[in-house]
Amino acid sequence: MASLLYVFPHPDDECFGPVPALAQQRRAGHEVHLLTLTRGEATSQRERLGYSKADMAAARYEEMQGVAATLDLSSLTVLEYPDGGLAELNPLVLEDEVTTHIHAHEPDVVVTYPVHGISGHPDHLVAHAVVKRAVCALRRDGAAAPRRLAFYTLPPAPDDADRPSHLSHSPPTLIDCQVPIRDEDLETGREALHCYETYRPVIEEHRPLDTIGDRVSFELFAETHDPPLSSLLDRLPALDDEAGLPSAP
């Protein structure tokens, strides 16, 4: 069995798209760890609910416990860095957090957002940068884990797709893995997504699991696969003993 570590900035990032892949990976018996950098307290949904930032953080933290139980996650860690403020932090602090969790779990694969962050949210862009830097530093130092860095992304939308206009996609040439979605994993993903009761209006408006198609798509850093792999764990690269860099799969 293998191990995967997902690193996202906000509660619900894991459910707004990649969640069927997490469900499939747990169903297959792999370890799936989730590290969330903030408690998502700055969302405008708190104004609708009349919550303070502290109230919203507490509510979303509790919702994440439901997500962890629904997906049977191997571990969930929710940090308390400022939602919407990651760009103002010393990035070395965030890199150290990511590195600490990689050392703790020794994942075969680390997953975060691509360079465009899908939604373009500044916290998404910061997450991409700090996770990539942390993984590259580990490779430079010859660490055995992770063996792969993946970026959850969207493929181009079909012409008849009703995808929100603010979402970005990756070109097909950069998509190296597409995990087929089984009905049972999609259903588990929907159940996890609906744990976010405070986000119910957003979920109903944007229907995030309808935007991904019949597969969950990923870019693979420093790898090219054509046709795309069907699992994040297929053809895992070995690490070069001297440079700590992935060798050809």
C-alpha positions as CSV (number, residue, x, y, z in Angstrom):
1,M,0.0,0.0,0.0
2,A,1.1,3.5,-0.7
3,S,0.7,6.9,1.0
4,L,-0.5,10.3,-0.3
5,L,-0.4,13.7,1.3
6,Y,-2.8,16.4,0.0
7,V,-2.0,20.0,0.9
8,F,-4.6,22.7,0.4
9,P,-5.1,26.1,1.9
10,H,-8.8,26.0,2.9
11,P,-11.4,23.7,4.2
12,D,-13.4,22.3,1.2
13,D,-10.5,22.5,-1.3
14,E,-10.2,18.8,-1.1
15,C,-13.9,18.3,-1.8
16,F,-14.3,20.9,-4.6
17,G,-13.0,18.5,-7.3
18,P,-10.4,16.0,-6.2
19,V,-12.5,14.2,-3.6
20,P,-13.5,11.2,-5.8
21,A,-9.8,10.4,-6.2
22,L,-9.3,10.5,-2.4
23,A,-12.3,8.2,-1.9
24,Q,-10.9,5.8,-4.5
25,Q,-7.5,5.8,-2.9
26,R,-8.8,5.1,0.6
27,R,-11.1,2.4,-0.8
28,A,-8.1,0.7,-2.3
29,G,-6.4,0.7,1.1
30,H,-3.8,3.4,0.6
31,E,-3.0,6.0,3.3
32,V,-4.5,9.4,2.5
33,H,-3.4,12.3,4.6
34,L,-4.8,15.8,4.4
35,L,-3.1,19.0,5.5
36,T,-5.1,22.2,5.4
37,L,-3.3,25.4,6.1
38,T,-6.1,27.6,7.4
39,R,-9.6,27.2,8.9
40,G,-11.3,29.2,6.2
41,E,-12.5,31.9,8.5
42,A,-12.5,34.8,6.1
43,T,-15.2,33.5,3.7
44,S,-18.1,35.8,2.9
45,Q,-20.4,33.0,4.0
46,R,-19.9,34.0,7.6
47,E,-21.6,37.3,6.9
48,R,-24.7,35.4,5.6
49,L,-24.7,33.3,8.7
50,G,-23.9,36.2,11.1
51,Y,-20.7,34.5,12.3
52,S,-17.5,36.1,13.6
53,K,-14.3,34.9,12.1
54,A,-13.8,32.8,15.2
55,D,-17.3,31.3,14.9
56,M,-16.7,30.5,11.2
57,A,-13.3,28.9,11.9
58,A,-14.8,26.7,14.5
59,A,-17.7,25.7,12.3
60,R,-15.5,24.8,9.4
61,Y,-13.2,22.9,11.6
62,E,-16.1,20.7,12.8
63,E,-17.2,20.2,9.2
64,M,-13.8,18.9,8.3
65,Q,-14.1,16.3,11.0
66,G,-17.2,15.1,9.2
67,V,-15.2,15.0,5.9
68,A,-12.4,13.0,7.5
69,A,-14.9,10.5,8.9
70,T,-16.8,10.2,5.6
71,L,-13.6,9.6,3.6
72,D,-12.0,7.6,6.4
73,L,-8.9,9.7,6.0
74,S,-5.7,8.3,7.5
75,S,-5.0,11.7,9.1
76,L,-6.3,15.3,9.1
77,T,-4.4,18.3,10.2
78,V,-5.9,21.8,10.1
79,L,-3.6,24.6,10.8
80,E,-4.5,28.2,11.8
81,Y,-2.7,30.4,9.4
82,P,-4.8,33.4,8.3
83,D,-7.3,32.7,5.6
84,G,-6.7,35.1,2.7
85,G,-3.4,36.1,4.2
86,L,-0.9,33.4,3.2
87,A,0.8,35.8,0.8
88,E,1.7,38.1,3.7
89,L,3.5,35.3,5.6
90,N,7.1,34.4,5.5
91,P,7.0,31.5,2.9
92,L,9.7,29.7,4.8
93,V,7.4,29.2,7.7
94,L,4.8,27.5,5.4
95,E,7.5,25.4,3.7
96,D,8.7,24.2,7.1
97,E,5.1,23.1,7.9
98,V,4.9,21.2,4.7
99,T,8.3,19.6,5.2
100,T,7.4,18.6,8.7
101,H,4.3,16.7,7.5
102,I,6.2,15.1,4.7
103,H,8.8,13.8,7.2
104,A,6.0,12.6,9.4
105,H,4.0,10.7,6.8
106,E,6.7,9.9,4.2
107,P,4.2,10.0,1.3
108,D,4.9,8.5,-2.0
109,V,2.9,11.3,-3.6
110,V,2.2,14.9,-2.5
111,V,-0.7,16.7,-4.1
112,T,-1.6,20.5,-4.2
113,Y,-2.8,23.1,-6.6
114,P,-1.3,23.9,-10.0
115,V,0.5,27.2,-10.7
116,H,-2.8,28.9,-11.8
117,G,-4.5,27.7,-8.6
118,I,-7.7,26.9,-10.6
119,S,-9.7,29.7,-9.0
120,G,-6.8,32.1,-8.9
121,H,-7.2,32.7,-5.2
122,P,-4.0,34.1,-3.8
123,D,-3.9,31.4,-1.1
124,H,-4.1,28.7,-3.8
125,L,-1.1,30.3,-5.6
126,V,0.9,30.4,-2.3
127,A,0.1,26.8,-1.6
128,H,1.4,25.8,-5.0
129,A,4.6,27.7,-4.5
130,V,5.5,26.6,-1.0
131,V,4.7,22.9,-1.6
132,K,6.7,22.8,-4.8
133,R,9.7,24.5,-3.1
134,A,9.5,22.2,-0.1
135,V,9.4,19.1,-2.3
136,C,12.3,20.4,-4.5
137,A,14.4,21.1,-1.4
138,L,13.8,17.6,-0.2
139,R,14.8,16.2,-3.5
140,R,17.9,18.3,-3.6
141,D,18.8,16.9,-0.2
142,G,18.3,13.3,-1.4
143,A,15.2,12.5,0.6
144,A,13.4,9.3,-0.3
145,A,9.9,10.8,-0.1
146,P,8.0,12.0,-1.9
147,R,8.6,10.2,-5.2
148,R,6.0,12.3,-7.0
149,L,4.5,15.8,-6.9
150,A,1.1,16.2,-8.4
151,F,-1.1,19.2,-9.0
152,Y,-4.9,18.7,-9.0
153,T,-6.3,20.5,-12.0
154,L,-9.2,20.8,-14.4
155,P,-9.1,19.8,-18.1
156,P,-10.5,22.1,-20.8
157,A,-14.2,22.2,-20.5
158,P,-16.4,20.6,-23.2
159,D,-18.3,23.1,-25.3
160,D,-21.5,22.2,-23.6
161,A,-20.1,22.3,-20.1
162,D,-21.5,24.8,-17.6
163,R,-18.3,25.6,-15.8
164,P,-17.9,28.9,-13.8
165,S,-16.0,31.4,-15.9
166,H,-13.5,32.2,-13.1
167,L,-12.0,28.7,-13.1
168,S,-8.8,28.0,-15.0
169,H,-7.8,24.7,-16.6
170,S,-4.5,23.1,-17.6
171,P,-3.8,22.4,-21.3
172,P,-4.1,18.7,-22.3
173,T,-0.3,18.5,-22.9
174,L,0.3,19.1,-19.1
175,I,-2.3,16.6,-17.8
176,D,-0.3,13.5,-17.0
177,C,-2.8,11.6,-14.9
178,Q,-6.6,11.2,-15.2
179,V,-8.2,9.0,-12.5
180,P,-11.5,7.4,-13.7
181,I,-14.4,8.2,-11.4
182,R,-16.5,5.2,-10.2
183,D,-20.0,5.8,-9.1
184,E,-19.3,4.7,-5.5
185,D,-16.4,7.1,-5.2
186,L,-18.4,10.0,-6.6
187,E,-21.2,9.2,-4.1
188,T,-18.7,9.2,-1.2
189,G,-17.3,12.4,-2.5
190,R,-20.7,14.0,-2.7
191,E,-21.4,12.9,0.9
192,A,-18.1,14.4,2.0
193,L,-18.8,17.7,0.1
194,H,-22.2,18.0,1.8
195,C,-20.5,18.0,5.2
196,Y,-19.8,21.7,4.5
197,E,-23.2,22.8,5.6
198,T,-22.0,26.4,5.9
199,Y,-21.2,26.4,2.2
200,R,-24.5,24.8,1.0
201,P,-25.5,27.8,-1.2
202,V,-22.1,27.9,-2.9
203,I,-22.2,24.1,-3.4
204,E,-25.7,24.3,-4.9
205,E,-24.8,27.2,-7.2
206,H,-21.5,26.0,-8.5
207,R,-22.0,22.1,-8.3
208,P,-18.2,21.6,-8.1
209,L,-18.2,17.9,-8.7
210,D,-20.0,18.5,-12.0
211,T,-17.0,20.5,-13.3
212,I,-14.5,17.7,-13.4
213,G,-16.1,15.4,-16.0
214,D,-15.7,11.6,-15.6
215,R,-12.1,11.7,-14.4
216,V,-10.0,13.6,-11.8
217,S,-7.1,15.3,-13.6
218,F,-3.6,16.0,-12.4
219,E,-0.4,17.5,-13.7
220,L,2.8,15.6,-12.6
221,F,5.8,17.8,-11.8
222,A,8.9,17.0,-13.9
223,E,7.1,14.1,-15.6
224,T,5.4,13.6,-19.0
225,H,3.0,10.8,-19.7
226,D,1.1,10.4,-23.0
227,P,-1.4,8.8,-22.7
228,P,-2.0,10.0,-19.1
229,L,-1.7,7.6,-16.3
230,S,-4.9,6.3,-14.7
231,S,-3.6,6.4,-11.1
232,L,-1.3,8.8,-9.2
233,L,0.5,5.6,-8.0
234,D,1.3,4.2,-11.5
235,R,4.9,4.2,-12.7
236,L,6.2,6.1,-9.6
237,P,9.7,7.4,-10.5
238,A,12.7,6.3,-8.6
239,L,15.0,9.0,-7.1
240,D,18.4,9.6,-8.5
241,D,20.8,8.6,-5.7
242,E,23.1,11.6,-6.2
243,A,20.8,14.5,-7.0
244,G,17.6,13.4,-5.3
245,L,15.8,14.1,-8.5
246,P,13.2,11.8,-10.1
247,S,14.6,9.5,-12.8
248,A,12.7,8.6,-15.9
249,P,9.8,6.3,-15.0
